[in-house]
Structure formats: structure tokens, C-alpha cells
């Protein structure tokens, strides 16, 4: 747990104005802290006044710097190297109690004294809004509150360098003596240096990855998992989510529908995951009914079939683009480049058939004629009949919707039969396995992609990814899909409603809250897409990739070895591929 650099513990006696009792409690608290650990050097400061407790109406802003009428301030500085392990048991017991049970009024992160005359950003604990509190305290100053309910002190501390705990002296909940004891232990908890194991560690947040890691779509699964792992490692290095580490449980579902369904069930029943991720284009489908049955969010990455996230989508979300979006981006580009006659070919799996249908519709919107459509069995060895049929139609461009091995056979056969027209291949050609098998036959093709390598943050991402895994990653969408999916889950898991359910050990409630949090992400910025583009989720919109400003195109060169920026001036009708 990351400890703050400074802690302010403030007593407020607004409900029972007994400043002398507050002062005594403050003194006992300071003495208790010093006795418990000599390394802590508490300092006290008082602005305790007599009179009624309408302190928020006081115009004397400067005089409220150390506290507000009945508030006394205690500043504690810590020595991070000192261990507090000997009091871990007591602290651990306190850490399990919700804030309101100990009458903790608010926790303020990055607290700035009012006398400094600067805006005071706050992070609040409990149900009471912090904005009115600060506005009343400094009516003549700007206020920039940032409020989020915390479920525990530890929750707040994972995000704070400076922390204030304001303890409300509620007569009906505890005595001032118990106030002092509670505040002392809370202060010690705050000051626990990184590496100190407290008595009750927070359970980690579990994310399940169910993907092909060893079969025909393993490259997609491994690249997506690399992006996911990088995100998790970076999040944990930064302190986790509200003090909780993030862990990934990985299932290799190969290309087996039964294995995929079993993996999703284990994620829900055995692993206590808050979400499942899946990148495989087809077998992920068998996880959808499991996700909806158990009420666990399933975030699909590379599954492109158009209608998968149509309403009612239940607990299913899609991060990657759907076939219709690829098809529209390709059609827009072909229309802009002046193409009029296009042939379509794809395999007979969902990806191929759905892609052909989507492209037919998108091309028709631009008045581009589809001169021929062909489909083939993914295991077919001889594709000459289909390619000769395309050639006879005399297209000025060809669009291909394949997987890796069959797609390489399509391109090689086109090359052998001298069908050398401008060719666009769907996202599967981003895979190295595809291009290795196609070799020279893949040179010159264009591929729809969602990676904008002109973005500095995307360049930095690939540099970090290469450094982590000790290998160069080409600029394809798949690791970005894993990374962005993780960031979406992280943001949802940090939602106060999710944290409240996790604190109560209510995993079902936490999953439902994660779903609600994702539905609230109407403008979530990730690494996919062009600059300024963002994901757009909603209650009736579980497909996050937007239609506009999302796609780029890359060109294959060097016998399939290189993905480079496309020079569209050369991609014109009549050009030889």
C-alpha cells in the first residue's frame, strides 16, 4: 500500500460544542501515537473557540487555516523506513470497519490549507458531499471538488499523497476517549510504509482471460494477453485499484467451443472474477450465455460478428470493431480512391460471411458495384475455382475476409492466376502468421487497422510493450485491444459502487456494478483509433468502438515482414498489386 507523505487528523465538535473535551481527546491521541511508535512525531495546533457551532458562516477565512472553530489539527510526519508491523493486528481490525461506523466525517486528498488562498480539490468519504463543506468554509475562494465515496480508509490512501481525516464528534456514537483511540489507530494505518503487511490484506481484483493460446488463433490470444498483462503490471506498480492488486487468471480455450464455455463458468463460479475478456473471433460466442447467466461482464475484443452486442446485450460488451465498421471504413476508402467495381471473397465461417454481407451493404451506399461474391470452406486446399470466378468478373479491387491459413491460400492463388488488382484484406492479415504464409503474395495489400502510429501515446505503448516482453510488436490492433480492455475494467472497478460491493465481499453485486460503470462510459479515451476518438458505451450501447475517426490502413511490404504507412496515391483503379 502506498502511504501518504503527510496526514492531517481534524476533530470537529459541531454537534456538541465542548472544545475543552476535543482538546483533551486530541492530546490523548497524540500521546497514544507517540507511545505506540516513537518514530512518529505528532504536532498539534488548535483554533478552538467558544460560542455556537455555526462555524461555516464565519467570514474569517484566514483564521480557519488550522481548523474551523471546533476543529483541531494534528499534523503527523512519518519516516517511511520504520516498520509498523507490531501494531498490525489492531490496525487490521480497524481497517475492516466501514468509515461511517467510526463516525469518520470526510477524507480529503491533497488537502490545501484555506489560508493559502488556492482551490481545494477534495476526495470525500461517506455519503455527505464535500462541495458544500468547502464552499461554506471558504465562501470567497474557488472550489474544485473531486468527490468519490470511499469504502475504507485504506481505499482512500491508495490515491493520496496528503490526507486529511475529519472526525465528527457525534455524542450518540462514541465518547471522546474512543474518538482519540480510533483516530490514533487510523493515523498509524495511514502512515504504514510501503511493504508493511497489515493484518487483513484486501482481496485482489480478478480478471479472467479466456482465449486461444495454443491453436489456430493463438497469435490473437497471445497479443491481446500481452496488452492485458502490461496494463495489469503497470496498475499494480502504481498501487493497484483502491489498495487492491489486480490478478489475471488465464484459460487456454484453444479453438474449442466447449472449452470456452467451461472456462467462462470457472471464471464465474471458482475464480471470483469481476469480468471476463475474450479475443478469439468465434469461440468467444459460447461464453455469452454463461456471462448472462452468472451476471458477469464479458468484454469481447476481436469478435467481429455484427449483431453480437445488439440489444438486449445483457452483460456482454465489445471493445474491438465489428465487421460492419471494417466494411464501412474499407468502402469509404475505396470510394474516395475512385473504385467502381469490387469483388468479394471470404470463408464460410461467421467472420467471412458476415464480412461479405457487411461489405455489400457498405459498397452499395457509395454506388460501388459488387461484380462477384465467392465463399469457400476454410479447409479447402484448391481455391482456383473461386479465384477464376473473381478474375472473370474483371473487378478493379478485391476485398478478402479470411483467417490466417486460408487467407494466405487466397492471396497465393490470386498471385498464381495473375489476379493482380488492388486488394484489401480484413484485420486477420495483421497477424504475422498470415503474412508469413502468404509471403510475396501479400506485398502491396492494404489492411484495415485501428492503430494510429502518429499518436505519441501509441508509440510509447509499443515501446513499453516491447521492453516488457523483450520482442518487437508490430503495430496491430490486438495488443491495444487487450490494453484498452484492461483500462476499461480498471476504471469500472474503481467506481465507488464497485468498491462498496467488494468491501462487503459481494462479488455478484460488484459484477453488476462493473456493468453499470461501463455503461456510464460515454466518452472513454483509450489507445485504439485516431487522436481524439473515444469509446462510446451506454445502457443501450454495449459496442464501444465508434463509427468515425477510428480506422487507419497499413500496407504490407518485404514479403509480408513489414507493416508500413499506406501511400494511398498509388492505390487506384488499374494499379497492379
C-alpha positions as CSV (number, residue, x, y, z in Angstrom):
1,X,0.0,0.0,0.0
2,X,1.3,3.5,-0.9
3,X,1.5,5.7,2.2
4,X,0.8,9.4,2.1
5,X,3.6,11.9,2.8
6,X,1.5,13.9,5.2
7,X,-1.6,13.3,7.3
8,X,-3.9,15.8,8.9
9,X,-6.3,14.4,11.5
10,X,-9.0,17.0,12.4
11,X,-11.6,16.9,15.2
12,X,-14.9,18.6,14.6
13,X,-17.2,19.1,17.6
14,X,-20.1,20.7,15.8
15,X,-22.9,18.6,17.3
16,X,-21.7,19.1,20.9
17,X,-19.6,22.2,21.3
18,X,-17.1,21.2,24.0
19,X,-13.8,22.5,22.8
20,X,-12.0,21.5,26.0
21,X,-13.0,17.9,25.6
22,X,-11.9,18.0,22.0
23,X,-8.6,19.4,23.1
24,X,-8.1,16.6,25.6
25,X,-9.0,14.0,23.1
26,X,-6.5,15.4,20.7
27,X,-3.8,15.4,23.3
28,X,-4.6,11.7,24.2
29,X,-4.5,10.8,20.6
30,X,-1.1,12.5,20.1
31,X,0.3,10.7,23.2
32,X,-1.1,7.4,22.1
33,X,0.6,7.7,18.7
34,X,3.9,8.7,20.2
35,X,3.8,5.8,22.7
36,X,2.8,3.2,20.0
37,X,5.7,4.2,17.8
38,X,8.5,6.6,18.7
39,X,9.3,7.3,15.1
40,X,6.1,9.3,14.7
41,X,6.4,12.9,15.9
42,X,2.9,14.4,16.1
43,X,2.4,18.1,16.3
44,X,-0.8,19.8,17.5
45,X,-2.4,23.0,16.6
46,X,-5.6,24.4,17.9
47,X,-8.1,27.0,16.8
48,X,-10.7,26.0,19.4
49,X,-13.2,28.8,20.2
50,X,-16.2,29.2,22.5
51,X,-19.6,30.0,21.2
52,X,-22.2,28.4,18.9
53,X,-21.2,25.9,16.3
54,X,-22.2,27.8,13.1
55,X,-18.5,27.9,12.0
56,X,-19.3,27.7,8.3
57,X,-20.9,31.1,8.4
58,X,-17.6,32.7,9.7
59,X,-16.1,35.1,7.1
60,X,-12.7,34.9,8.7
61,X,-11.1,32.5,6.1
62,X,-7.5,33.0,7.2
63,X,-8.4,32.3,10.8
64,X,-9.7,28.9,9.8
65,X,-6.4,27.6,8.4
66,X,-5.6,25.0,11.0
67,X,-9.2,24.2,11.8
68,X,-12.7,25.7,11.8
69,X,-13.8,26.9,15.3
70,X,-14.3,23.5,16.9
71,X,-11.7,21.7,14.7
72,X,-8.3,21.0,16.0
73,X,-5.5,19.9,13.6
74,X,-2.8,17.3,14.1
75,X,0.0,17.0,11.6
76,X,2.0,13.9,11.6
77,X,5.1,13.3,9.6
78,X,6.3,9.7,9.0
79,X,9.6,8.0,8.5
80,X,8.9,5.6,5.6
81,X,11.7,3.2,6.6
82,X,10.2,2.5,10.0
83,X,8.1,-0.7,10.4
84,X,4.7,-0.6,12.0
85,X,4.3,-4.3,11.9
86,X,3.9,-4.7,15.6
87,X,0.6,-2.9,15.7
88,X,-0.7,-4.6,12.5
89,X,-3.3,-6.6,14.3
90,X,-5.1,-3.7,15.8
91,X,-4.8,-1.7,12.6
92,X,-6.1,-4.6,10.6
93,X,-9.2,-4.9,12.7
94,X,-10.0,-1.2,12.3
95,X,-9.4,-1.4,8.5
96,X,-12.3,-3.8,8.1
97,X,-14.8,-1.3,9.6
98,X,-16.7,1.0,7.2
99,X,-15.9,4.7,7.6
100,X,-19.3,5.7,8.9
101,X,-19.2,3.1,11.7
102,X,-16.3,5.1,13.2
103,X,-18.1,8.4,12.5
104,X,-15.3,9.5,10.2
105,X,-16.7,12.6,8.6
106,X,-14.6,13.1,5.4
107,X,-11.3,12.2,3.9
108,X,-9.7,14.9,1.8
109,X,-6.9,14.0,-0.6
110,X,-4.3,16.6,-1.5
111,X,-5.6,18.9,1.2
112,X,-4.5,22.6,0.9
113,X,-4.9,24.9,3.8
114,X,-7.5,27.6,3.3
115,X,-5.1,30.4,4.2
116,X,-3.1,29.5,1.1
117,X,-5.8,31.1,-1.0
118,X,-5.9,28.3,-3.5
119,X,-8.7,26.0,-4.8
120,X,-9.0,22.9,-2.6
121,X,-9.6,19.7,-4.5
122,X,-11.1,17.0,-2.3
123,X,-11.9,13.4,-2.4
124,X,-14.7,12.6,0.0
125,X,-15.6,9.6,2.2
126,X,-19.0,8.9,3.3
127,X,-22.3,10.0,1.9
128,X,-22.1,13.7,2.5
129,X,-20.9,15.9,-0.4
130,X,-17.7,17.7,0.2
131,X,-18.5,20.7,-2.1
132,X,-20.9,22.4,0.4
133,X,-18.4,21.8,3.2
134,X,-15.6,23.6,1.5
135,X,-17.8,26.3,0.0
136,X,-19.1,27.2,3.5
137,X,-15.6,27.1,4.9
138,X,-14.1,29.4,2.3
139,X,-17.0,31.3,0.7
140,X,-14.7,33.7,-1.1
141,X,-12.5,31.1,-2.7
142,X,-12.8,28.9,-5.7
143,X,-13.7,25.3,-5.1
144,X,-12.7,22.4,-7.4
145,X,-14.0,19.3,-5.6
146,X,-13.5,15.8,-7.0
147,X,-15.8,13.6,-5.0
148,X,-15.9,9.8,-4.8
149,X,-17.1,7.8,-1.9
150,X,-14.6,5.5,-0.3
151,X,-15.4,2.3,1.5
152,X,-12.5,2.4,3.9
153,X,-9.5,4.5,4.9
154,X,-7.2,2.2,3.1
155,X,-9.3,2.7,-0.1
156,X,-8.7,6.5,0.1
157,X,-5.0,6.2,0.9
158,X,-4.0,4.4,-2.2
159,X,-4.7,7.6,-4.2
160,X,-3.4,10.2,-1.8
161,X,0.0,11.9,-1.1
162,X,-1.6,14.1,1.5
163,X,-4.6,13.0,3.5
164,X,-6.9,14.7,5.9
165,X,-9.3,12.8,8.2
166,X,-12.0,14.9,9.7
167,X,-13.7,13.2,12.7
168,X,-17.1,14.3,13.6
169,X,-17.7,14.3,17.4
170,X,-21.1,12.5,17.5
171,X,-22.2,12.1,21.1
172,X,-24.6,9.3,20.3
173,X,-22.0,7.1,18.6
174,X,-18.9,7.2,20.8
175,X,-17.2,9.0,23.6
176,X,-14.3,11.5,23.0
177,X,-12.0,8.9,24.6
178,X,-12.9,6.4,22.0
179,X,-12.5,9.1,19.4
180,X,-8.9,9.5,20.4
181,X,-8.2,5.8,20.3
182,X,-9.8,5.4,16.9
183,X,-8.1,8.5,15.4
184,X,-4.7,7.3,16.7
185,X,-5.0,3.9,15.1
186,X,-6.3,5.5,11.9
187,X,-3.3,7.7,11.7
188,X,-1.0,4.8,12.2
189,X,-2.8,2.9,9.4
190,X,-2.3,5.9,7.1
191,X,1.4,6.1,7.9
192,X,2.1,2.4,7.3
193,X,5.1,2.5,4.8
194,X,5.0,0.6,1.6
195,X,5.8,-3.1,2.1
196,X,4.3,-3.4,5.6
197,X,1.8,-6.3,5.7
198,X,-1.3,-5.3,7.5
199,X,-3.3,-7.9,9.4
200,X,-6.1,-8.2,6.8
201,X,-4.9,-7.8,3.2
202,X,-7.5,-6.7,0.7
203,X,-8.5,-9.4,-1.7
204,X,-7.2,-8.9,-5.2
205,X,-9.4,-8.0,-8.1
206,X,-9.6,-10.9,-10.5
207,X,-9.9,-10.6,-14.3
208,X,-10.3,-13.8,-16.4
209,X,-8.7,-14.1,-19.8
210,X,-10.2,-16.9,-21.9
211,X,-8.5,-17.1,-25.2
212,X,-6.8,-19.4,-27.7
213,X,-3.2,-19.6,-26.6
214,X,-2.0,-22.7,-28.4
215,X,-4.1,-23.3,-31.5
216,X,-5.0,-21.7,-34.8
217,X,-5.9,-18.3,-33.4
218,X,-3.1,-18.3,-30.7
219,X,-1.5,-15.2,-32.1
220,X,-4.6,-13.1,-31.5
221,X,-4.9,-14.5,-28.0
222,X,-1.2,-14.0,-27.1
223,X,-1.1,-10.4,-28.4
224,X,-4.2,-9.4,-26.6
225,X,-3.0,-11.1,-23.4
226,X,0.3,-9.2,-23.7
227,X,-1.6,-5.9,-23.7
228,X,-3.7,-7.1,-20.8
229,X,-0.6,-8.1,-18.8
230,X,1.2,-4.9,-19.4
231,X,-1.8,-2.9,-18.2
232,X,-2.1,-5.0,-15.0
233,X,1.6,-4.8,-14.2
234,X,1.5,-1.0,-14.6
235,X,-1.6,-0.7,-12.5
236,X,-0.2,-2.8,-9.7
237,X,3.1,-0.9,-9.8
238,X,1.1,2.2,-9.2
239,X,-0.7,0.7,-6.1
240,X,-3.5,-1.2,-7.7
241,X,-7.1,-0.2,-7.6
242,X,-8.1,1.3,-4.2
243,X,-5.4,-0.7,-2.5
244,X,-6.3,-4.0,-4.2
245,X,-3.9,-5.7,-6.5
246,X,-5.2,-6.9,-9.9
247,X,-4.6,-10.6,-10.9
248,X,-5.2,-12.3,-14.2
249,X,-6.5,-15.9,-14.4
250,X,-5.7,-17.3,-17.9
251,X,-7.5,-20.1,-19.7
252,X,-6.4,-21.5,-23.0
253,X,-9.6,-22.3,-24.8
254,X,-7.8,-23.3,-28.0
255,X,-10.5,-23.1,-30.7
256,X,-12.9,-25.3,-28.8
257,X,-16.4,-24.0,-28.1
258,X,-16.9,-26.4,-25.1
259,X,-13.6,-25.3,-23.5
260,X,-14.6,-21.7,-23.9
261,X,-17.9,-22.3,-22.1
262,X,-16.2,-24.2,-19.4
263,X,-13.6,-21.5,-18.9
264,X,-16.2,-18.8,-18.5
265,X,-18.1,-21.0,-16.0
266,X,-15.0,-21.4,-13.9
267,X,-14.3,-17.7,-14.0
268,X,-17.7,-17.1,-12.6
269,X,-18.0,-19.9,-10.1
270,X,-14.5,-20.7,-8.9
271,X,-12.2,-17.7,-9.6
272,X,-14.4,-14.8,-8.3
273,X,-13.6,-12.7,-11.3
274,X,-15.3,-9.3,-11.8
275,X,-15.0,-9.6,-15.6
276,X,-14.0,-12.0,-18.4
277,X,-12.1,-11.0,-21.5
278,X,-12.1,-12.9,-24.8
279,X,-10.4,-12.2,-28.1
280,X,-11.0,-15.3,-30.2
281,X,-13.3,-14.4,-33.1
282,X,-15.6,-17.4,-32.9
283,X,-15.3,-19.5,-29.8
284,X,-16.0,-16.4,-27.6
285,X,-19.6,-16.8,-28.7
286,X,-20.0,-19.8,-26.3
287,X,-19.1,-17.6,-23.3
288,X,-22.0,-15.2,-23.9
289,X,-24.8,-17.3,-22.4
290,X,-22.5,-18.1,-19.4
291,X,-21.9,-14.3,-18.8
292,X,-25.6,-13.5,-18.8
293,X,-26.5,-16.5,-16.6
294,X,-24.0,-15.6,-14.0
295,X,-24.2,-11.8,-14.4
296,X,-20.5,-11.3,-15.1
297,X,-19.3,-8.7,-17.6
298,X,-17.8,-10.3,-20.7
299,X,-15.6,-7.9,-22.8
300,X,-15.2,-9.2,-26.3
301,X,-12.1,-7.9,-28.2
302,X,-11.7,-9.4,-31.7
303,X,-15.1,-11.0,-32.2
304,X,-16.5,-9.0,-35.1
305,X,-19.9,-10.6,-35.9
306,X,-22.2,-7.5,-36.2
307,X,-25.2,-8.4,-34.1
308,X,-23.5,-9.8,-31.0
309,X,-24.0,-6.7,-28.9
310,X,-27.4,-5.8,-30.2
311,X,-29.9,-5.1,-27.5
312,X,-30.6,-6.7,-25.2
313,X,-26.9,-7.3,-24.7
314,X,-27.1,-8.2,-21.0
315,X,-23.6,-8.5,-19.6
316,X,-21.8,-8.6,-23.0
317,X,-19.7,-5.7,-24.2
318,X,-17.5,-5.3,-27.3
319,X,-14.2,-3.3,-27.3
320,X,-13.0,-4.1,-30.8
321,X,-14.7,-3.0,-34.0
322,X,-17.5,-5.1,-35.7
323,X,-17.4,-6.3,-39.3
324,X,-19.8,-3.5,-40.3
325,X,-17.3,-0.9,-39.2
326,X,-14.4,-2.6,-41.0
327,X,-16.6,-2.8,-44.1
328,X,-17.7,0.8,-43.9
329,X,-14.1,2.0,-43.5
330,X,-12.9,0.0,-46.4
331,X,-15.9,1.1,-48.6
332,X,-15.3,4.8,-47.7
333,X,-11.6,4.5,-48.7
334,X,-12.4,2.7,-52.0
335,X,-15.0,5.3,-52.9
336,X,-12.5,8.1,-52.1
337,X,-9.9,6.4,-54.3
338,X,-12.3,6.1,-57.2
339,X,-13.0,2.4,-57.3
340,X,-16.3,1.4,-59.0
341,X,-16.2,-2.4,-59.4
342,X,-15.3,-4.6,-56.5
343,X,-15.3,-8.4,-55.9
344,X,-15.7,-10.1,-52.5
345,X,-14.4,-13.4,-51.2
346,X,-14.4,-14.9,-47.7
347,X,-14.5,-18.1,-45.8
348,X,-17.8,-19.7,-44.8
349,X,-17.4,-19.1,-41.0
350,X,-19.2,-16.3,-39.3
351,X,-16.4,-13.8,-39.8
352,X,-16.2,-14.4,-43.6
353,X,-20.0,-14.5,-44.3
354,X,-20.7,-11.6,-42.0
355,X,-17.9,-9.6,-43.6
356,X,-19.1,-10.2,-47.1
357,X,-22.6,-9.1,-46.2
358,X,-21.5,-6.0,-44.4
359,X,-19.2,-5.0,-47.3
360,X,-22.0,-5.5,-49.9
361,X,-24.2,-3.0,-47.9
362,X,-21.4,-0.5,-47.4
363,X,-20.3,-0.5,-51.0
364,X,-23.9,-0.1,-52.2
365,X,-24.1,3.1,-50.1
366,X,-21.4,4.5,-52.3
367,X,-22.8,3.3,-55.5
368,X,-19.9,0.8,-56.0
369,X,-21.0,-2.4,-57.9
370,X,-20.2,-5.8,-56.4
371,X,-19.3,-7.7,-59.5
372,X,-18.8,-11.1,-57.8
373,X,-19.1,-12.8,-54.4
374,X,-17.3,-16.0,-53.6
375,X,-17.2,-18.1,-50.4
376,X,-15.1,-21.2,-49.6
377,X,-14.6,-23.8,-46.9
378,X,-11.8,-22.8,-44.5
379,X,-10.1,-26.2,-45.1
380,X,-10.3,-26.1,-48.9
381,X,-6.9,-26.7,-50.4
382,X,-7.7,-25.7,-54.1
383,X,-9.2,-22.2,-54.4
384,X,-8.7,-21.9,-58.1
385,X,-12.4,-22.1,-59.0
386,X,-13.3,-19.2,-56.7
387,X,-10.3,-17.1,-57.9
388,X,-11.0,-17.7,-61.6
389,X,-14.6,-16.7,-61.0
390,X,-13.4,-13.4,-59.4
391,X,-11.0,-12.8,-62.3
392,X,-13.7,-13.4,-64.9
393,X,-15.8,-10.6,-63.4
394,X,-12.9,-8.1,-64.1
395,X,-13.0,-6.2,-60.8
396,X,-10.9,-3.1,-60.2
397,X,-10.4,-4.2,-56.5
398,X,-10.9,-7.3,-54.3
399,X,-11.9,-7.4,-50.6
400,X,-11.0,-10.6,-48.7
401,X,-12.5,-11.8,-45.4
402,X,-10.3,-14.8,-44.3
403,X,-8.5,-16.3,-41.3
404,X,-4.7,-16.9,-41.4
405,X,-4.1,-20.1,-43.3
406,X,-7.0,-19.9,-45.7
407,X,-6.3,-16.2,-46.3
408,X,-2.7,-17.0,-47.3
409,X,-4.0,-19.6,-49.8
410,X,-6.4,-17.0,-51.3
411,X,-3.5,-14.5,-51.9
412,X,-1.1,-17.1,-53.2
413,X,-3.8,-18.4,-55.6
414,X,-4.6,-14.8,-56.8
415,X,-0.9,-14.3,-57.4
416,X,-0.5,-17.6,-59.3
417,X,-3.6,-16.9,-61.5
418,X,-2.5,-13.4,-62.2
419,X,-5.4,-11.6,-60.5
420,X,-3.2,-8.6,-59.5
421,X,-5.6,-5.9,-58.7
422,X,-5.6,-3.6,-55.6
423,X,-6.6,-5.8,-52.7
424,X,-7.9,-5.1,-49.2
425,X,-7.8,-7.8,-46.6
426,X,-9.7,-7.7,-43.3
427,X,-8.0,-7.5,-39.9
428,X,-6.8,-11.1,-39.9
429,X,-4.0,-10.1,-42.3
430,X,-2.5,-8.1,-39.4
431,X,-1.3,-11.4,-38.0
432,X,2.3,-12.4,-38.6
433,X,1.3,-16.0,-39.3
434,X,-1.0,-14.9,-42.2
435,X,1.8,-12.8,-43.8
436,X,4.5,-15.4,-43.2
437,X,2.4,-18.0,-45.1
438,X,1.4,-15.6,-47.9
439,X,5.0,-14.2,-48.2
440,X,5.4,-12.2,-51.5
441,X,1.8,-12.7,-52.4
442,X,0.8,-10.4,-49.5
443,X,3.0,-7.5,-50.6
444,X,1.0,-4.4,-51.6
445,X,-2.3,-5.4,-49.9
446,X,-4.0,-2.9,-47.6
447,X,-5.3,-3.9,-44.1
448,X,-7.9,-2.1,-42.1
449,X,-6.4,-1.3,-38.6
450,X,-7.3,0.7,-35.6
451,X,-3.7,1.8,-34.7
452,X,-2.6,5.3,-35.3
453,X,1.2,5.3,-35.1
454,X,1.3,9.0,-35.4
455,X,-0.1,9.3,-31.8
456,X,2.8,9.7,-29.3
457,X,0.9,7.7,-26.6
458,X,0.6,4.8,-29.0
459,X,4.3,4.9,-29.9
460,X,5.1,4.9,-26.2
461,X,2.7,2.0,-25.6
462,X,4.5,-0.2,-28.2
463,X,7.9,0.8,-26.7
464,X,6.8,-0.3,-23.2
465,X,5.3,-3.4,-24.7
466,X,8.5,-4.3,-26.5
467,X,10.5,-3.6,-23.4
468,X,8.4,-5.8,-21.2
469,X,8.3,-8.9,-23.4
470,X,11.7,-8.5,-25.0
471,X,10.4,-8.6,-28.6
472,X,9.2,-6.2,-31.2
473,X,5.5,-6.0,-31.6
474,X,4.2,-4.7,-35.0
475,X,1.6,-2.0,-34.9
476,X,-1.6,-4.2,-34.9
477,X,-4.8,-3.7,-33.0
478,X,-4.6,-6.8,-30.9
479,X,-2.3,-5.7,-28.1
480,X,-4.1,-2.4,-28.0
481,X,-7.4,-4.3,-27.6
482,X,-6.0,-6.1,-24.5
483,X,-4.6,-2.9,-23.0
484,X,-7.7,-0.8,-23.6
485,X,-10.0,-3.6,-22.3
486,X,-7.9,-3.7,-19.1
487,X,-8.2,0.1,-18.7
488,X,-12.0,-0.1,-19.1
489,X,-12.2,-2.7,-16.4
490,X,-9.8,-0.8,-14.1
491,X,-12.0,2.4,-14.5
492,X,-15.1,0.4,-13.7
493,X,-13.5,-1.4,-10.7
494,X,-12.5,2.0,-9.2
495,X,-16.2,3.1,-9.2
496,X,-17.4,3.7,-5.7
497,X,-20.3,1.4,-6.1
498,X,-18.0,-1.4,-7.2
499,X,-15.6,-0.7,-4.3
500,X,-18.6,-0.8,-1.8
501,X,-19.6,-4.2,-3.0
502,X,-16.0,-5.5,-3.0
503,X,-15.6,-4.3,0.6
504,X,-18.8,-6.2,1.5
505,X,-17.3,-9.3,-0.3
506,X,-20.4,-9.2,-2.6
507,X,-18.9,-10.4,-5.9
508,X,-22.3,-10.6,-7.6
509,X,-23.0,-7.1,-6.6
510,X,-19.6,-6.0,-7.7
511,X,-20.1,-7.5,-11.1
512,X,-23.4,-5.8,-11.5
513,X,-21.8,-2.5,-10.5
514,X,-19.0,-3.1,-13.1
515,X,-21.6,-3.5,-15.8
516,X,-23.3,-0.2,-14.7
517,X,-20.0,1.6,-14.6
518,X,-19.1,0.5,-18.1
519,X,-22.5,1.6,-19.3
520,X,-21.7,5.0,-17.9
521,X,-18.5,5.4,-20.0
522,X,-19.9,7.5,-22.8
523,X,-16.5,9.0,-23.7
524,X,-13.7,6.7,-22.6
525,X,-10.3,7.5,-24.2
526,X,-8.1,4.6,-25.0
527,X,-5.3,3.8,-27.5
528,X,-7.4,2.5,-30.3
529,X,-8.5,4.9,-33.0
530,X,-7.2,8.2,-34.3
531,X,-6.4,11.1,-32.0
532,X,-9.5,12.5,-30.1
533,X,-11.6,9.4,-30.9
534,X,-13.0,7.6,-27.9
535,X,-15.1,4.6,-26.8
536,X,-18.9,5.3,-26.5
537,X,-20.7,2.9,-24.2
538,X,-24.2,3.3,-22.8
539,X,-27.1,1.4,-21.3
540,X,-28.4,0.7,-24.8
541,X,-25.0,0.7,-26.4
542,X,-22.6,-2.2,-25.4
543,X,-20.5,-1.8,-28.5
544,X,-17.8,0.8,-27.6
545,X,-15.9,1.4,-30.9
546,X,-17.3,4.5,-32.7
547,X,-18.0,4.6,-36.4
548,X,-16.0,7.7,-37.2
549,X,-12.3,8.6,-36.9
550,X,-11.4,5.0,-35.8
551,X,-9.7,3.2,-38.7
552,X,-6.3,3.5,-40.3
553,X,-4.8,1.4,-43.1
554,X,-1.4,-0.3,-43.3
555,X,0.4,-1.7,-46.3
556,X,2.3,-5.0,-46.4
557,X,5.9,-4.9,-47.7
558,X,9.1,-7.0,-47.7
559,X,7.5,-10.4,-48.4
560,X,5.0,-9.9,-45.6
561,X,7.6,-8.9,-43.0
562,X,6.7,-5.3,-42.6
563,X,3.5,-3.3,-41.9
564,X,4.0,0.3,-43.1
565,X,2.1,3.5,-43.5
566,X,-0.1,3.5,-46.7
567,X,0.6,5.7,-49.7
568,X,-3.0,5.9,-51.0
569,X,-1.9,7.9,-54.0
570,X,-0.7,4.6,-55.5
571,X,-3.8,2.7,-54.5
572,X,-6.0,3.5,-57.5
573,X,-8.1,1.6,-60.1
574,X,-5.9,0.0,-62.7
575,X,-2.9,-0.3,-60.4
576,X,-1.1,-3.7,-60.2
577,X,-0.9,-5.3,-56.8
